[in-house]
Amino acid sequence: MEEKISNIKEQALKEIEQSNDIKSLENLKVKYLGKKGELTALLKIMGTLSPEERPKMGSLVNSAKNEITEKMQSKEEVLKNEELAKELESEKIDVTLPATKQRRGSKHPLNRVIEEIEDLFVSMGYDVVSGPELETDEYCFERLNLPKGHPARDMQDSFYISPEYLLRTQTSAVQARAMIANKEKTPIRIIVPGKTFRREDDATHSHQFNQVEGLVVDKNISFADLKGTLEIFMKHMLGEDTKLRFRPSYFPFTEPSYEVDVSCFKCGGKGCNLCKQTGWIELLGSGIVHPNVLEMNGYDPTIYSGFAFGTGLDRLAMFRYGITDIRLLYANDVRFLNQFDRKD
């Protein structure tokens, strides 16, 4: 029995020394120390020994077990260090090699236009505000002098979510919200850039597009203030040589109302395919805020007046960068976006 224990121990120590990975070491642990292992099997036959032999044999088995366990732990630490060294070697990088060039992104042309407009109007004392894209019929139409059944609603083919809620068709809805929120009825100077939604989809129209709305309400506001503001706006965006032409038009929330044309920046007003040989491009809607709108939203039209204007940001971006199809702005095609300057 004593010789058998010694042989098992020597064989175990030899195999542990020869093992070259953690898995083989685990297998040896099961082979010698597991529930069905060779040393464990010896303990199970201790009952066949005489009472005098049992303590001696038990001590020898436990001594062999402890020696094998210590050897395994020592070997396991060595193997783990070797594996870690191999892993570190495989992950080693040569810091003297040239770096992989990272491609820089660029601002989307729409974001460029929005940021430029915001910077301009903030410098003129305006606040930039926003409103909900899921709007109520009240704010989108009724408080802008468009009661139910008004024929002008037909011009805005809308996405209704329910009889009361719709995706806003214009950022003008924020005009009413801004006037109502201004409980002290102090002067208002705001612009409202944001998304709007209509049931349109072709090369020059999209079911989702962006507008910027401008609103000023104060005492003694006149058409001269509107004209001067739009001249600064358009010359900043399209060039100092840009000229404006105001044509009488109709919008329910302004009176009088004007369509605003700008001189064609491509041909300088001489006539080309962009302006359809007219020398002018229609770009904005504007007007003096209708007295009904002021009154419905808490302002006394005998004391206060104001002007409002709105234009499509998508269209401005198309003109600014020579984009021919509005759908390119929303396709996220890297080949298209790579054409724009990356300086900022």
C-alpha positions as CSV (number, residue, x, y, z in Angstrom):
1,M,0.0,0.0,0.0
2,E,2.8,2.4,0.9
3,E,4.6,1.6,-2.4
4,K,1.4,2.1,-4.3
5,I,0.9,5.6,-2.8
6,S,4.5,6.5,-3.6
7,N,4.1,5.4,-7.2
8,I,0.9,7.4,-7.7
9,K,2.5,10.5,-6.3
10,E,5.6,10.2,-8.4
11,Q,3.6,9.6,-11.6
12,A,1.3,12.5,-10.8
13,L,4.3,14.9,-10.1
14,K,5.9,13.8,-13.4
15,E,2.7,14.4,-15.5
16,I,2.1,17.8,-13.8
17,E,5.6,18.9,-14.7
18,Q,5.1,17.7,-18.4
19,S,1.7,19.5,-18.8
20,N,1.8,22.5,-21.1
21,D,-1.6,24.1,-20.7
22,I,-4.3,24.8,-18.1
23,K,-6.7,22.3,-19.6
24,S,-4.3,19.3,-19.3
25,L,-3.6,20.4,-15.7
26,E,-7.3,20.4,-14.9
27,N,-7.5,16.9,-16.4
28,L,-4.7,15.7,-14.1
29,K,-6.5,17.2,-11.1
30,V,-9.6,15.2,-11.9
31,K,-7.4,12.1,-12.5
32,Y,-5.6,12.1,-9.2
33,L,-7.7,14.3,-6.8
34,G,-11.2,14.1,-8.1
35,K,-14.1,12.1,-6.6
36,K,-13.1,9.1,-8.7
37,G,-9.4,9.9,-8.7
38,E,-6.6,7.5,-7.9
39,L,-5.7,8.9,-4.5
40,T,-9.4,9.2,-3.5
41,A,-9.9,5.6,-4.4
42,L,-7.2,4.6,-1.9
43,L,-9.1,6.4,0.8
44,K,-12.1,4.3,0.1
45,I,-10.3,1.0,0.8
46,M,-8.9,2.2,4.1
47,G,-11.6,0.1,5.8
48,T,-10.0,-3.1,4.7
49,L,-6.8,-2.2,6.7
50,S,-6.2,-3.1,10.3
51,P,-6.7,-0.4,12.9
52,E,-3.0,0.0,13.4
53,E,-2.3,0.5,9.7
54,R,-5.1,3.0,9.0
55,P,-3.5,6.1,10.6
56,K,-0.2,5.6,8.9
57,M,-1.8,5.0,5.5
58,G,-4.2,8.0,5.9
59,S,-1.2,10.2,6.7
60,L,0.7,9.0,3.6
61,V,-2.3,9.6,1.3
62,N,-2.9,13.1,2.7
63,S,0.8,13.9,2.4
64,A,0.8,12.8,-1.2
65,K,-2.4,14.7,-1.9
66,N,-1.0,17.9,-0.4
67,E,2.3,17.6,-2.4
68,I,0.4,17.0,-5.6
69,T,-1.9,20.0,-4.9
70,E,1.0,22.3,-4.2
71,K,2.7,21.2,-7.4
72,M,-0.4,21.8,-9.4
73,Q,-0.8,25.3,-8.0
74,S,2.8,26.2,-8.8
75,K,2.5,24.8,-12.3
76,E,-0.8,26.6,-12.9
77,E,0.8,29.9,-12.0
78,V,3.6,29.3,-14.4
79,L,1.2,28.3,-17.2
80,K,-1.0,31.4,-16.6
81,N,2.0,33.7,-16.8
82,E,3.1,32.0,-20.0
83,E,-0.4,32.5,-21.6
84,L,-0.5,36.1,-20.5
85,A,2.9,36.7,-22.0
86,K,1.7,35.2,-25.3
87,E,-1.4,37.3,-25.2
88,L,0.5,40.5,-24.6
89,E,2.9,39.6,-27.4
90,S,0.0,39.1,-29.8
91,E,-1.4,42.5,-28.9
92,K,1.8,44.3,-29.2
93,I,1.8,47.2,-31.6
94,D,4.7,49.1,-33.1
95,V,4.2,52.7,-32.0
96,T,6.8,53.8,-34.5
97,L,4.6,52.8,-37.5
98,P,2.6,55.6,-39.2
99,A,-0.9,56.0,-37.9
100,T,-4.0,54.9,-39.9
101,K,-5.5,58.1,-41.3
102,Q,-9.0,58.7,-39.9
103,R,-11.5,60.2,-42.2
104,R,-13.1,63.4,-40.8
105,G,-16.7,64.0,-41.1
106,S,-18.3,67.3,-42.1
107,K,-21.4,69.3,-41.1
108,H,-24.5,68.5,-43.0
109,P,-25.4,71.3,-45.4
110,L,-28.7,71.8,-43.6
111,N,-27.0,72.2,-40.3
112,R,-24.6,74.7,-41.8
113,V,-27.4,76.8,-43.0
114,I,-29.4,76.6,-39.7
115,E,-26.4,77.6,-37.6
116,E,-25.5,80.5,-39.9
117,I,-29.1,81.8,-39.7
118,E,-29.2,81.4,-35.9
119,D,-25.9,83.3,-35.5
120,L,-27.1,86.1,-37.7
121,F,-30.4,86.7,-35.9
122,V,-28.9,86.2,-32.4
123,S,-26.5,89.0,-33.3
124,M,-29.6,91.1,-34.2
125,G,-31.2,90.5,-30.8
126,Y,-33.5,87.7,-31.6
127,D,-34.1,84.6,-29.5
128,V,-34.1,81.1,-31.1
129,V,-37.1,79.1,-29.9
130,S,-38.7,75.8,-30.7
131,G,-42.1,74.1,-30.4
132,P,-43.6,70.6,-30.6
133,E,-43.6,68.8,-34.0
134,L,-46.8,67.0,-33.0
135,E,-49.1,70.0,-32.9
136,T,-52.8,70.7,-32.1
137,D,-55.2,71.9,-34.7
138,E,-55.8,75.0,-32.5
139,Y,-52.2,76.2,-32.7
140,C,-51.4,75.0,-36.2
141,F,-54.5,76.6,-37.8
142,E,-57.1,78.3,-35.6
143,R,-54.9,80.7,-33.7
144,L,-53.3,81.7,-37.0
145,N,-56.7,82.9,-38.4
146,L,-57.5,79.6,-40.1
147,P,-60.7,78.4,-38.6
148,K,-62.2,75.0,-39.4
149,G,-63.5,74.9,-43.0
150,H,-61.2,77.8,-44.1
151,P,-60.3,77.2,-47.8
152,A,-56.6,78.0,-47.2
153,R,-56.3,74.8,-45.3
154,D,-56.4,72.9,-48.6
155,M,-53.0,74.4,-49.5
156,Q,-51.5,72.4,-46.6
157,D,-52.0,68.7,-47.2
158,S,-51.6,67.5,-43.6
159,F,-50.7,64.4,-41.7
160,Y,-53.5,64.1,-39.1
161,I,-52.8,61.7,-36.1
162,S,-56.4,62.3,-34.8
163,P,-59.1,64.9,-35.4
164,E,-57.2,67.2,-32.9
165,Y,-53.5,66.4,-33.5
166,L,-51.4,66.6,-36.6
167,L,-47.7,66.8,-37.6
168,R,-47.2,70.6,-37.9
169,T,-47.4,71.9,-41.4
170,Q,-45.5,75.1,-40.6
171,T,-43.3,76.5,-37.8
172,S,-45.8,79.4,-37.7
173,A,-47.6,77.4,-34.9
174,V,-44.8,78.6,-32.6
175,Q,-45.9,82.2,-33.2
176,A,-49.1,81.6,-31.3
177,R,-47.3,79.7,-28.5
178,A,-44.7,82.5,-28.1
179,M,-47.3,85.2,-27.9
180,I,-49.5,83.3,-25.4
181,A,-46.5,82.4,-23.2
182,N,-45.4,86.0,-23.1
183,K,-47.7,86.9,-20.2
184,E,-46.2,90.3,-19.7
185,K,-46.8,91.2,-23.4
186,T,-43.3,92.5,-23.8
187,P,-41.8,92.9,-27.3
188,I,-41.1,89.6,-29.1
189,R,-38.2,89.0,-31.5
190,I,-37.8,85.3,-32.3
191,I,-36.8,82.9,-35.0
192,V,-38.1,79.3,-35.1
193,P,-36.1,76.8,-37.1
194,G,-37.5,73.3,-37.2
195,K,-39.0,70.4,-39.1
196,T,-42.4,70.6,-40.8
197,F,-44.5,67.9,-42.5
198,R,-46.7,67.8,-45.6
199,R,-47.9,65.1,-48.0
200,E,-45.5,66.0,-50.8
201,D,-42.6,64.1,-52.3
202,D,-40.7,64.9,-55.5
203,A,-37.4,66.4,-56.6
204,T,-38.1,69.8,-55.1
205,H,-40.6,68.8,-52.3
206,S,-40.3,66.4,-49.4
207,H,-42.9,65.1,-46.9
208,Q,-40.5,66.3,-44.2
209,F,-38.7,69.6,-44.7
210,N,-37.3,72.4,-42.6
211,Q,-38.5,76.0,-42.2
212,V,-37.3,79.0,-40.3
213,E,-40.0,81.4,-39.1
214,G,-39.4,84.9,-37.9
215,L,-41.7,87.0,-35.7
216,V,-41.4,90.5,-34.3
217,V,-44.2,92.0,-32.2
218,D,-43.8,95.5,-30.7
219,K,-45.2,99.0,-30.9
220,N,-44.9,100.9,-34.2
221,I,-43.6,97.9,-36.3
222,S,-44.0,98.7,-40.0
223,F,-43.3,97.2,-43.4
224,A,-40.0,99.1,-43.4
225,D,-38.8,97.0,-40.5
226,L,-39.8,93.8,-42.4
227,K,-38.1,95.0,-45.6
228,G,-34.9,96.0,-43.8
229,T,-34.7,92.7,-41.9
230,L,-35.2,90.5,-45.0
231,E,-32.6,92.5,-46.9
232,I,-30.0,91.9,-44.2
233,F,-31.0,88.2,-44.1
234,M,-30.9,87.5,-47.8
235,K,-27.7,89.5,-48.5
236,H,-26.0,87.6,-45.7
237,M,-27.1,84.2,-47.1
238,L,-26.9,84.8,-50.8
239,G,-24.4,87.7,-51.3
240,E,-24.3,91.5,-51.0
241,D,-25.5,92.0,-54.5
242,T,-28.8,90.3,-53.8
243,K,-31.9,92.3,-54.6
244,L,-35.4,91.7,-53.2
245,R,-38.8,92.1,-54.9
246,F,-42.0,92.1,-52.8
247,R,-45.2,90.9,-54.6
248,P,-48.6,91.2,-52.9
249,S,-49.9,87.7,-51.9
250,Y,-52.3,86.1,-49.4
251,F,-51.5,84.4,-46.1
252,P,-54.3,84.0,-43.5
253,F,-52.1,85.1,-40.6
254,T,-50.7,88.3,-42.2
255,E,-52.3,91.4,-43.7
256,P,-50.9,92.7,-46.0
257,S,-49.0,89.7,-47.2
258,Y,-46.0,89.5,-49.6
259,E,-44.2,86.8,-51.6
260,V,-40.5,87.8,-51.6
261,D,-38.4,87.1,-54.7
262,V,-34.6,87.4,-54.7
263,S,-32.5,88.2,-57.7
264,C,-31.0,85.1,-59.2
265,F,-27.6,84.6,-57.7
266,K,-26.5,82.3,-60.5
267,C,-27.0,84.7,-63.4
268,G,-27.2,88.0,-61.5
269,G,-30.7,88.7,-62.7
270,K,-30.0,88.3,-66.4
271,G,-32.0,85.1,-66.8
272,C,-31.0,81.4,-66.7
273,N,-32.4,77.9,-66.3
274,L,-32.4,78.2,-62.5
275,C,-34.6,81.3,-62.5
276,K,-36.5,80.2,-65.6
277,Q,-35.2,83.2,-67.6
278,T,-37.0,85.7,-65.2
279,G,-34.0,86.8,-63.2
280,W,-35.9,86.2,-60.0
281,I,-36.4,83.3,-57.6
282,E,-39.3,83.1,-55.2
283,L,-37.9,82.4,-51.7
284,L,-39.9,83.8,-48.8
285,G,-43.4,84.4,-47.6
286,S,-43.9,87.4,-45.3
287,G,-46.3,90.1,-44.1
288,I,-47.6,92.3,-41.3
289,V,-49.1,90.1,-38.5
290,H,-52.9,90.0,-38.9
291,P,-54.8,91.9,-36.2
292,N,-57.0,88.8,-35.6
293,V,-53.8,86.8,-34.8
294,L,-52.6,89.4,-32.4
295,E,-56.0,89.6,-30.6
296,M,-56.5,85.8,-30.4
297,N,-53.1,85.4,-28.8
298,G,-53.4,88.2,-26.2
299,Y,-52.1,91.3,-27.9
300,D,-54.1,94.5,-28.4
301,P,-53.9,95.2,-32.1
302,T,-54.5,98.9,-31.5
303,I,-51.3,99.1,-29.5
304,Y,-49.1,96.4,-31.0
305,S,-48.2,95.4,-34.5
306,G,-45.6,93.0,-35.9
307,F,-44.2,91.3,-38.9
308,A,-43.6,87.6,-39.7
309,F,-41.7,85.8,-42.4
310,G,-40.8,82.2,-43.3
311,T,-38.7,80.4,-45.7
312,G,-37.7,76.8,-46.4
313,L,-34.2,75.9,-45.1
314,D,-33.9,73.0,-47.5
315,R,-34.5,75.4,-50.4
316,L,-31.9,77.8,-49.1
317,A,-29.4,75.0,-48.7
318,M,-30.1,73.8,-52.3
319,F,-29.5,77.3,-53.6
320,R,-26.5,77.9,-51.5
321,Y,-24.8,74.6,-52.5
322,G,-26.2,74.0,-56.0
323,I,-28.2,70.9,-54.9
324,T,-30.7,69.9,-57.6
325,D,-32.8,67.2,-55.7
326,I,-34.1,67.8,-52.2
327,R,-34.1,64.1,-51.5
328,L,-30.3,64.1,-51.5
329,L,-30.4,66.1,-48.2
330,Y,-32.0,63.1,-46.4
331,A,-30.4,60.1,-48.2
332,N,-27.3,60.2,-46.0
333,D,-25.2,59.2,-49.0
334,V,-21.5,59.6,-48.0
335,R,-20.5,60.3,-51.6
336,F,-22.9,63.3,-51.6
337,L,-21.9,64.6,-48.1
338,N,-18.2,64.3,-48.8
339,Q,-18.5,67.1,-51.4
340,F,-18.9,69.7,-48.6
341,D,-16.1,71.7,-46.9
342,R,-14.7,70.1,-43.8
343,K,-12.9,73.0,-42.3
344,D,-15.2,73.3,-39.4
